């Protein structure tokens, strides 16, 4: 199963590289984002033996809550950022 997933991700790499080249650089403005973005759900998942954090379109306030989650008793150990 792991090798099948790995081969799928490898096959997708040229497409994702192409899309990234079209988007250019990502810009995260310093201004506050909408209330809808601040209510985005952040999820933790284990994918192919790596724990990842999926933040959707969370704004600065929501991301700060995720950062401070361990201090509120929520364990986010093993998160791998790409």
Backbone as a ProteinNet text record, in pm:
[ID]
protein_1_A
[PRIMARY]
XXXXXXXXXXXXXXXXXXXXXXXXXXXXXXXXXXXXXXXXXXXXXXXXXXXXXXXXXXXXXXXXXXXXXXXXXXXXXXXXXX
[TERTIARY]
82.5	0	86.8	191.4	278.7	346.5	392.7	460	362.1	236.4	136	111.1	98	79.1	200.9	318.8	441.2	449.8	413	419.6	315.7	200.9	98.7	150.7	210.3	262.8	376.8	462.4	570.8	514.3	409.3	348.6	282.8	236.2	169.1	267.4	393.3	490.6	504.6	517	527.9	406.7	287.9	167.3	167.9	204.5	206.6	316	430.6	536.8	489.1	415.5	362.9	264.2	173.7	74.7	143.9	242.8	317	382.9	436.9	502.9	402.6	278	175.1	130.4	125.2	78.7	179.7	306.3	408.5	428.8	481.9	508.3	381.4	371	255.5	278.6	174.3	181.9	78.2	122.1	33.5	29.4	-71.1	-72.6	-83.3	-29.4	-33.7	-172.1	-260.8	-394.6	-475.8	-572	-658.7	-737.9	-768.3	-849	-995	-1081	-1224.1	-1255.2	-1369.5	-1412.6	-1430.2	-1474.1	-1491.2	-1357.1	-1251.5	-1119.7	-1074	-1104.9	-1063.2	-1138	-1247.8	-1323.7	-1288	-1182.4	-1141	-1100	-1120.1	-1084.1	-942	-860	-726.3	-733.6	-676.7	-683.7	-544.7	-529.7	-406.1	-434.8	-342.9	-362.4	-229.4	-235.9	-117	-128.9	-34	-32.6	101.8	98.8	222.3	328.1	285.5	370.3	418.5	368.6	402.9	279.3	296.2	186.5	194.2	84	78.4	-33.2	-22.6	-126.2	-189	-319.8	-395.2	-469.7	-433.7	-489.5	-591.2	-614.1	-711.5	-674.1	-769.9	-741.5	-749.2	-701.8	-704	-626.4	-677.3	-611.3	-508.8	-451.3	-346.2	-393.7	-511.3	-560.7	-578.6	-637.6	-659	-526.4	-428.7	-298	-226.9	-245.2	-185.4	-246.9	-376.4	-439.7	-380.7	-353	-291.5	-152.4	-76.3	59	57.1	-40.6	-46.2	-126.7	-178	-258.9	-187.2	-56.7	9.5	5.7	6.5	2.8	-136.2	-236.3	-373.3	-406.7	-301.8	-322.5	-351.6	-340.3	-362	-226.4	-198	-69	-67.6	29.5	47.1	186.7	234.4	369.3	382.2	498.6	526.5	472.9	431.1	381.3	500.1	485.5	592.3	545.1	619.8	583.3	659.4	590.4	652	677.3
-119.6	0	125.8	128.5	245.2	269.1	163.4	182.1	231.1	188.7	236	384.7	428.5	570.9	651.7	599.4	669.4	686.9	583.6	594	693.6	700.4	798.1	940	963.8	1096.8	1134.5	1036.7	1064.6	1099.9	1031.1	1058.6	1195.8	1243.4	1373	1489.6	1464.5	1571.5	1663.6	1614.6	1708.3	1802	1749.8	1833.2	1938	1898.6	1996.2	2100.7	2059.2	2156.5	2256.8	2209.6	2298.5	2398.6	2350.6	2439.2	2543.2	2500.7	2595.6	2703.2	2665.1	2763.9	2865.7	2825.1	2918.9	3013.5	2965.4	3046.9	3152.5	3126	3219.4	3204.5	3308.2	3303	3330	3262.6	3282.9	3407.8	3483.2	3606.5	3599.6	3620.7	3617.6	3758.8	3839.7	3980.6	3999.4	4109.8	4134.1	4175.9	4216	4258.6	4140.2	4164.7	4056.4	3994.5	3867.7	3799.4	3798.4	3744.3	3744.9	3655.1	3678.7	3596.5	3451	3430.6	3294.9	3220.8	3289.5	3225.3	3195	3284.9	3262.9	3146.8	3104.8	2991.2	2860.4	2861.5	2740.9	2632.4	2510.9	2396.7	2354.4	2338.6	2283.3	2136.5	2050.2	1906.2	1846.8	1748.1	1671.9	1534.6	1486.2	1356.5	1283.5	1152.7	1072.4	1022.4	1062.9	1025.3	963.3	837.9	769.5	778.4	753.5	750.2	888.1	995.3	1130.3	1197.1	1265.1	1343.2	1481.8	1527.1	1657.2	1740.3	1870.2	1961.6	2024.4	2010.5	2067.4	2189.6	2306.6	2430.3	2497.7	2443.3	2504.3	2648.1	2738.3	2879.6	2960.5	2899.7	2965.9	3097.1	3196.9	3326.7	3330.1	3446.6	3461.8	3423.9	3471.6	3441.9	3291.9	3225.2	3080.6	3006.5	3048.4	2982.9	3005.3	3122.8	3147.2	3054.4	3026.9	2933.3	2793.9	2754.7	2623.9	2619.4	2728.2	2733.9	2718.2	2782.2	2778.6	2660.7	2575.9	2462.4	2374.5	2345.5	2261	2320.8	2454.9	2519.8	2513.4	2480.2	2465.8	2319.6	2234.3	2093	2006.2	2061.3	1983.9	1944.4	1816.2	1769.1	1765.5	1832	1831.2	1778.4	1683.8	1632.3	1558.5	1567.6	1494.6	1557.8	1681.7	1749.5	1776	1740.9	1764.8	1872.3	1982.4	2091.6	2073.6	2095.3	2083.5	2219
0	0	0	86	91.7	-41.7	-108.4	-236.8	-343.1	-335.3	-430.5	-411	-284.6	-257	-299.9	-272.2	-310.3	-460.8	-536.1	-682.2	-734	-669.3	-709.2	-685.6	-567.2	-535.9	-631.2	-665.7	-759.9	-897.4	-939.4	-1069.6	-1073	-957.2	-950.2	-944.2	-911	-890.5	-1010.5	-1134.6	-1246.8	-1257.4	-1231.3	-1237.8	-1127.9	-1006	-896.3	-918	-972.7	-1002.8	-1106.8	-1207.3	-1311.5	-1251.5	-1167.5	-1105.7	-1018.1	-940.6	-857.5	-942	-1058.7	-1144.5	-1197.8	-1218.7	-1265.8	-1155.3	-1031.9	-920.4	-880.6	-900	-854.5	-704.4	-643	-499.5	-420.3	-308.2	-221.2	-136.2	-116.2	-37.9	73.7	195.3	311.1	368.7	330.1	369.6	520.2	570.6	714.9	765	674.5	715.7	766.6	854	902.7	786.9	799.7	699.5	744.1	660.8	691.2	811.2	873.4	986.7	942.4	816.8	766.4	765.5	723.4	724.1	865.7	958.2	1096.3	1160.9	1101.4	1153.8	1082.9	1000.8	929.9	1028.8	988.8	1072.7	1039.2	1140.9	1123.8	1164.6	1080.6	1107.5	1110.1	1193	1199.3	1139.2	1056.6	992.4	980.9	970.2	943.9	800.9	715.2	574.6	541.6	500.8	461.4	572.3	694.3	814.2	859.6	801.4	844.5	902.2	1014.8	1070.8	1007.5	952.3	885.3	946.1	927.7	973.1	849.7	836.5	724.8	777.8	728.7	784.2	692.4	574.1	483.2	453.9	460.2	435.5	565	672.5	802.8	797.2	865.7	873.7	985.7	1005.8	1106.9	1248	1286.1	1421.1	1440.1	1342.6	1352.9	1359	1278.3	1280.6	1413.8	1472.8	1604.2	1708.7	1697.8	1790.7	1773.8	1650.3	1626.1	1687.5	1673.1	1727.9	1879.8	1945.3	2090.6	2145.2	2057.9	2101.9	2204.2	2187.9	2288.7	2428.7	2438.5	2568.8	2631.3	2547.5	2596.6	2625.2	2623.1	2652.9	2532	2410.9	2289.4	2231.2	2225.3	2176.4	2024.6	1963.1	1818.7	1784.8	1859.6	1841.9	1709.3	1649.8	1528.7	1401.6	1406.1	1286	1194.5	1067.4	971.2	874.5	866.2	776	644.7	534	401.6	344.4
[MASK]
++++++++++++++++++++++++++++++++++++++++++++++++++++++++++++++++++++++++++++++++++

